Structures are given as structure tokens and as C-alpha cells.
Amino acid sequence: MRFPSLSLPRVLSLLGGFGLLTAFFMPWFSSQNLLLSGQFLHIFLGNPGDLRRFLPGSSGSPAEAQLLRALVDLFPACGALAIVAALGGGLWRTARGPANIVLGVTGAVPLVGWALGVTRLPNGANAEIGLWLIVGGALAVLVGLILDVLEARALNPRAETDTPVQHQPWQ
């Protein structure tokens, strides 16, 4: 009896997805002797009136608070999608193509979001473990995807060629 299993690169992507998901609950940065996690920021950004007091350079508008809250929520959402894609593409070969696309997006989008979000940190804020886990998780998703694609090409080199297989006529 054969049991389904994941390749090591898929496990790396899976762990990266879990890293993105769990980073939401870990401290992202410290400011004014407070540790702020993604979960706290999600709740905090629900009230845009406090935003201007905390981020003096912001407009304090509800639209800006909603955009920042969407950015905060983007990381665990990408982590959850990466987990599903790593499992789906690893366990069902027919889902590999779409799962690879989802893995690529869920690895690249958090890196871009992180790069944009780090510029919005309050003055004097110190980066904490959660921010670094976002970067590490996103990179793990992407590296796992790249290794999985390279492994699949190495195991099936015929799939890379555009020329059809020439069959010998019956003799």
C-alpha cells in the first residue's frame, strides 16, 4: 500500500506558509516600549482615530487605516493559501500547475508588502521577530517552489522539450 507524501521542497514551502501565518501573532515591532503584533495592529487599525496619534506622518483617514489593515491581514492570508497550495500541489499531481502559481504569488506578494510596510513604521520603531518571520516564510515558500520545479524537470526532462516524441512505425 502506498501512502501520499510530500517532497522535501514542498515541505519547505509548507513550513514557509506556516511561518507567514504564525507571524501574525508574533511581535512585529516595538515602539514606545510596546511590542506590537499583527493581531494587535489588526484591531488597532479598526479605529482610524488612533492612527494619527500613533503615526504622526499619516493622514489619519479611514481609507489609509483600511489600507494598512489590509496590508496587515495580507500576510496570514498568503500563509494560509501557501499551506493549501503546498499540500494540494504535493499530494495531487494534477493540481501541481495551479498550485505552483499560487505558491509563487503567495511567496512574492508578502515580500513586496513587507518592503512597502517597513517604510511605514513609526519613527524609532525596532523590528521584531514577526517581521523577520514574514521575510523568512515568504523566502521559504519561493525557494521550496523553485526547488520543486527544478526537481520535477530533472525527473522528467522530456517535458521540457517542445518537439513531439517520434514514434517508430511498426515493422
N, C-alpha and C positions, 0 to 999 in steps of 0.2 A: 504494500500500500504506500502510495506516495503522498506526502503532505506538502501543501503550498509553502513556499519560503521566499524570503526577500534576499536579493543580492546585497552585498556589503555597501555599494554606493547608494542603493535605495534606503538602507538603514541610516546612512549618513544624512540623507535628505529628510527622513522621518524625524531624526533627532533635531535637525535644524528647525523643522516645523514646530516641534515641542518647545524648542528654545524661544522661538518667536511668540508662541502662545503664553509661556510662563513669564516672559519678560514683562508682560502687562502688570503682573502682581509684584514685581521687584522694584526697588528704588531706582528711579531714572536719574535724578539729580538732586543735589542738596542746595538749598538756598535759605539764608537767614536762619541757620541751624535747624532746618526742617528737611526730612527726607521725603521726597515726593515720588510716588509710584504712578504708573499709567492708570491704575484703578482710581487713585485719588484725583488725578487730573481729569479723568472722565467725569467724575462727579462735580469737581470744581468748575469745569468749563460749562456745566449746565446752567450756571448763573453768570451771565456776562457782566453784571455789575461789578463783580470782584476782579475781573480781568484787568482793568485799568490800574487798580491799586497794586496788583502783583507784577504786571508787566507795564511799567511806565511808558514805554515807547509804543504801546498798542493803541488802537483807536477805541477799544472797549465796546465795539459794536457787536450786536448779536450775530451778525454774519461772520465776523472774524472768530468769535468764540466757537461757532458751529464748525468752521473750517479746521480750527485747532483740535476740536473734539473728534472730528472725523479722522484727522491725522493720528491722534492717539489710538483710536479704535481700529485703524488700518492694520497695525502690527499683529494683534491677536487674530484678526480675521484672516490675514495672509498665512499665519501659522496654522490655523485650522484647515484652510484649503490645502496647504502643503502636506499636512498629515494625510488627508484624504487622497490627494494625488499620488503621494509616495506609496501608500498602501494599494490603491487601485491599479496604478501602473506596474507595480511589482508583482501583484498576485494574479492579475488578469492581463495576459499578453495583448489581447485585443484592445485594451484601454491604454496601452503604452503611449501612443502618439498624442492623444489629447492630454493625458496625464503629464507628459513631458512639457507641453505648452503651459499648462497650469503651474508646474513646478518652476519653469523659467520666469513666469510673471510674478509668482509669489516669492521668488528669491530676489528679483531685481527691484520690484516696487518698494519693499521695505528699505533697501539701501538708498534709493532716491529720497524716500520720505524721511529717513534718518538724516541724510545730508541737509535737507531743507529745514527739518525741525531743530537741529542742533543750533542753527543760526538764530532761532527764536528764543533760546534760553535766556532767562533774566541775567542781568549783569552780576558778575561774581558767583554764578552758579557753578558747582562742581559736578562733573559727570560721574554717575554711579554705575553699579554693575548691570542694571537693567538696560541702559543704553548700549553697553558693550555686548550684552547678550543679544540684542537686536541685530547688531552687525555680524556677530559670530553665527547666529542662527540663519540669517539670510545667506551668508557665505557658505555655510554647510549645505543648505538647500541647493545652491548653484553648483558647488563642487561635486556633490553627490550626483546631480543631474548630468554634469559633464562626464564624470567617470562612468556612469551607467550607459550613456550614449556611446562612448568610446569602447566600452566592453561589448556592447551589442554589435558594433561594427566589426570588432576583432573576431567575434564568434561567427559572424555571417558576412564575410567580405563580398559575397556575390550580390547582396542587397545594395551595395554602393554603386555598382556599375549601371549605366543606362542601356547597355547593349543587351538585347534579349539572349537567352540561352539558346545555343544552336543544337538542335536535336539531329541525331544521325538517322537517316532513313533506314527503314527495315531492309535487310538484305536477304 
